[in-house]
Amino acid sequence: MKPHLSSPAWLLALGLAGGARACFSQNATYPKLEASFNVTGVSTNPAVLFDYTQTDVRVTIVQPDISTVVLPAFYDGGTTWRVRHTPTLAGTYRISGITLNGSAISVGDLQPGSWAVVGPAVDPGFV
C-alpha cells in the first residue's frame, strides 16, 4: 500500500538541507523538483522557442553526491522558463548554472535555486 501524500514519507522540503540521512536504491524516486526563471533578450521568434535547435536552454543541477545533471528547460510563456527533475537521492540539490545555446546566461527570478529532499524515496521509479 502506497503512503498517503500527507504522510511523512512524502516529505519534500524546499530550501536548504539540514543534512541527508540516507541513500536509497537507484530505482526509487522522490516527487519532482521544479524551478522557474526568466530569460530576457532571446532574439528568436517565439514560435521557435519550442525548437531546441534554435533556442536550447539547459540547467545544471548539482546533486547531493556532488554529481551534476544537465537538463533541458522548457518555455512557459512570456519570459518564463521551467526545469523539472526527479531526484533519486535524499539531500540538497542546487542549480549551478543555466545556458542558452551553450553559453552561460544570467536569469532573473530563479525560484527556487535549491531544494532539500528528505525521508525515504516514495516511488519505484518510472520509464
Buried (B, 14 or more C-beta within 10 A) or exposed (E): EEEEEEEEEBBBEEEEBEEBEEEBEEEBBBBEBEBBBEBEEBEEEEEEBEEBEEBEBBBBBBBBEEEEEEBEBBBEEEBBBBBEBEBBBBBBBBBEBBBBBEEEBEBEEBEBEBBBBBBBBBEEEEE
